Amino acid sequence: MKKFFREFKEFANRGNVFDMAIGVILATAFGKITASLVNDVFMPLIGFLFGGIDLSMLNIVLRKATLDAAGAVVTPAVTIGIGTFISAVIDFFLVAFVVFLLVKAMNKAMSLRDKKEKEEEAPKGPTTEALLTEIRDLLKEEKK
């Protein structure tokens, strides 16, 4: 058990936990932004295009709610929230698209960095003139 806690302490001291916490916080904030974008911008536009309906209220009612004489709900309605599902799907694709763009940008940046490193590491060979001079000298030596 001591070994486990020692390993955890080493892991936490390496900074991975802090980096992970920052990632979780940013992901949570990004999730709120995308949810707002989907629910407050995309869904009203899609609803408007489909005849002005509110997609968040688009449900399939399997069983209606039963009310008592006073109008209080005795058993709630059983519904399938199609509008909520569509909103979640759009939210997923939006997040997936942004992650794709981030990964693509990171890959491009990494390839440019690797290319620059290879160029710096590549030994510079002789120039064309130097090679031609060497060939000329070798041919002169053969003729002698």
C-alpha positions in Angstrom: 0.0 0.0 0.0 2.9 2.3 0.8 4.3 1.7 -2.7 1.0 2.7 -4.3 0.9 6.0 -2.4 4.6 6.7 -3.2 3.9 6.1 -6.9 0.9 8.3 -6.7 2.9 11.0 -5.0 5.6 10.8 -7.7 2.9 11.0 -10.4 1.3 14.1 -8.8 4.7 15.7 -8.4 5.6 15.3 -12.1 2.9 17.9 -12.9 0.6 15.5 -14.8 -2.2 16.0 -12.3 -2.0 19.7 -12.7 -2.0 19.5 -16.5 -4.9 17.1 -16.4 -6.9 19.4 -14.1 -6.4 22.3 -16.4 -7.6 20.1 -19.3 -10.7 19.1 -17.5 -11.5 22.7 -16.6 -11.0 23.8 -20.2 -13.0 20.9 -21.5 -15.9 21.8 -19.1 -15.9 25.4 -20.3 -15.7 24.4 -23.9 -18.6 22.0 -23.3 -20.7 24.9 -22.0 -19.8 27.0 -25.0 -20.7 24.3 -27.5 -23.9 23.5 -25.7 -24.9 27.2 -25.8 -23.9 27.4 -29.4 -26.0 24.4 -30.3 -29.0 25.2 -28.1 -29.1 29.0 -28.6 -27.9 29.4 -32.2 -28.1 26.2 -34.2 -31.3 24.7 -32.8 -33.4 27.9 -33.3 -32.1 28.2 -36.8 -32.9 24.6 -37.6 -36.4 25.0 -36.0 -37.0 28.1 -38.1 -36.0 26.2 -41.3 -38.4 23.4 -40.4 -41.4 25.7 -40.0 -40.8 27.6 -36.8 -41.0 24.7 -34.4 -39.1 24.6 -31.1 -37.0 21.5 -31.5 -36.3 21.3 -27.7 -40.0 20.6 -27.3 -40.1 18.0 -30.1 -41.0 14.8 -28.2 -42.7 11.5 -28.9 -45.2 10.9 -26.2 -45.5 7.2 -25.3 -47.9 7.8 -22.4 -49.6 11.0 -21.4 -49.4 12.4 -17.9 -52.3 11.6 -15.7 -53.7 14.4 -13.6 -55.9 14.3 -10.5 -59.0 16.4 -10.1 -57.0 19.4 -8.9 -54.8 19.3 -12.0 -51.7 18.0 -10.2 -49.6 15.4 -12.0 -50.2 11.9 -10.6 -47.9 10.1 -13.0 -45.6 12.0 -15.3 -45.7 11.6 -19.1 -43.3 9.1 -20.7 -41.7 10.8 -23.7 -38.8 10.3 -26.1 -36.9 13.6 -26.4 -36.1 13.7 -30.1 -35.2 17.4 -30.0 -32.8 16.9 -27.1 -31.2 14.0 -28.9 -30.8 16.0 -32.1 -29.2 18.8 -30.0 -26.8 16.3 -28.4 -25.8 14.9 -31.9 -25.2 18.4 -33.2 -23.2 19.2 -30.1 -21.1 16.0 -30.6 -20.3 16.7 -34.2 -19.4 20.3 -33.4 -17.0 19.2 -30.7 -15.6 16.4 -32.9 -15.0 18.9 -35.7 -13.2 21.3 -33.4 -11.0 18.4 -32.0 -10.3 17.3 -35.6 -9.1 20.8 -36.5 -7.0 21.0 -33.4 -5.4 17.6 -34.1 -4.8 18.6 -37.7 -3.2 21.9 -36.7 -1.0 20.1 -34.1 0.1 17.5 -36.7 1.0 20.2 -39.2 3.0 22.1 -36.5 4.8 18.9 -35.5 5.6 18.0 -39.1 6.9 21.6 -39.7 9.0 21.3 -36.6 10.4 17.9 -37.6 11.1 19.2 -41.1 13.0 22.2 -39.7 15.0 19.9 -37.3 15.9 17.6 -40.2 17.1 20.5 -42.3 19.3 21.7 -39.5 20.7 18.2 -38.9 21.3 17.4 -42.5 25.0 17.6 -43.3 25.7 20.0 -46.2 27.3 18.1 -49.0 29.7 19.5 -51.6 28.4 21.9 -54.1 27.9 21.0 -57.7 31.0 22.9 -58.7 33.1 21.1 -56.2 31.9 17.7 -57.5 32.6 18.7 -61.1 36.0 19.9 -60.2 36.7 16.6 -58.5 35.6 14.7 -61.6 37.7 16.9 -63.9 40.8 16.3 -61.7 40.1 12.5 -61.7 39.8 12.5 -65.4 43.1 14.4 -65.8 44.8 11.9 -63.6 43.5 9.0 -65.7 44.9 10.6 -68.9 48.4 10.8 -67.4 
